[in-house]
Amino acid sequence: MRSFKRSVRVADQIQRDVSEIISDLLRDEINLMVTVSKVELTNDLRYGKIFYTVLGGDTEKERAEEFFERTVVSIKTELAHRIRIRRVPEISIHFDTSLVEGLRVATLIDKVMSESKKDEEQSGEEE
């Protein structure tokens, strides 16, 4: 049996709980799809960062940021009721840029690969 760090187990639980809390709070919001993508906790479980993604563009991202500004206290309070640990971590909520960066890198790789293929085809025609 593999043993995992306690901070990883607690982070997984926080991710599940916060996802449910957000889903409940978003019922009144129209056309806003928010996903909790990752939770990072310090080893002492005192501080945590919750990362989220939003389906859509800049408008949806701005709406999500406003939503979290309005509801961060409610999310923290509800999380304190749900999670069963002595001290609930102090959490902060952040937009997850890793998906956007991943797409940007994939696009750059595709561009380089297609240019390389063009160069190979052109050099093959010259011979």
JOHU-V233246 format. One record per pair of residues at least 6 apart in sequence whose ideal C-beta (glycine too) atoms are under 7 Angstrom apart, sorted by sequence separation. I is the first residue (numbers start at 1). GAP is how many residues later the second one is. D is the distance in Angstrom with one decimal. If there is no record, write none. Layout:
BEGIN
I|GAP|D / I|GAP|D
END
This chain:
BEGIN
26|6|6.0 / 54|6|4.8 / 41|7|4.5 / 54|7|5.2 / 26|8|6.4 / 40|8|6.5 / 80|8|4.5 / 39|9|6.0 / 40|9|4.7 / 79|9|6.2 / 54|10|4.5 / 39|11|5.4 / 22|12|5.7 / 52|12|6.9 / 38|13|4.4 / 22|14|6.7 / 36|14|6.2 / 37|14|5.0 / 37|15|6.1 / 76|15|6.1 / 36|16|5.4 / 37|16|5.0 / 19|17|4.6 / 35|17|6.3 / 18|18|5.3 / 34|18|5.4 / 35|18|5.1 / 34|20|5.5 / 15|21|5.3 / 33|21|6.7 / 72|21|6.0 / 33|22|3.8 / 15|24|4.4 / 14|25|4.9 / 68|25|4.8 / 11|28|4.3 / 32|28|6.2 / 11|29|6.7 / 11|30|4.7 / 34|30|5.5 / 65|30|7.0 / 10|31|6.0 / 32|31|5.7 / 18|32|5.8 / 32|32|6.4 / 7|34|4.5 / 14|34|6.4 / 61|34|6.5 / 7|35|7.0 / 10|35|5.9 / 32|35|6.9 / 7|36|5.3 / 7|38|6.0 / 29|38|6.5 / 45|40|6.8 / 48|41|4.0 / 50|41|5.6 / 52|41|6.7 / 45|42|6.9 / 47|42|5.7 / 46|43|5.9 / 47|43|5.3 / 48|43|4.6 / 49|43|5.5 / 50|43|4.8 / 51|43|5.4 / 52|43|6.4 / 53|43|5.0 / 45|44|5.5 / 46|44|6.5 / 52|44|6.0 / 49|45|5.8 / 51|45|3.8 / 25|46|5.4 / 53|46|5.5 / 41|48|5.9 / 25|49|6.7 / 21|54|5.4 / 18|57|6.4 / 21|57|4.8 / 21|58|6.5 / 38|58|6.4 / 37|59|4.5 / 18|61|6.3 / 17|62|5.8 / 14|65|6.8 / 17|65|4.8 / 17|66|6.1 / 14|69|6.5 / 13|70|6.3 / 10|75|6.4
END
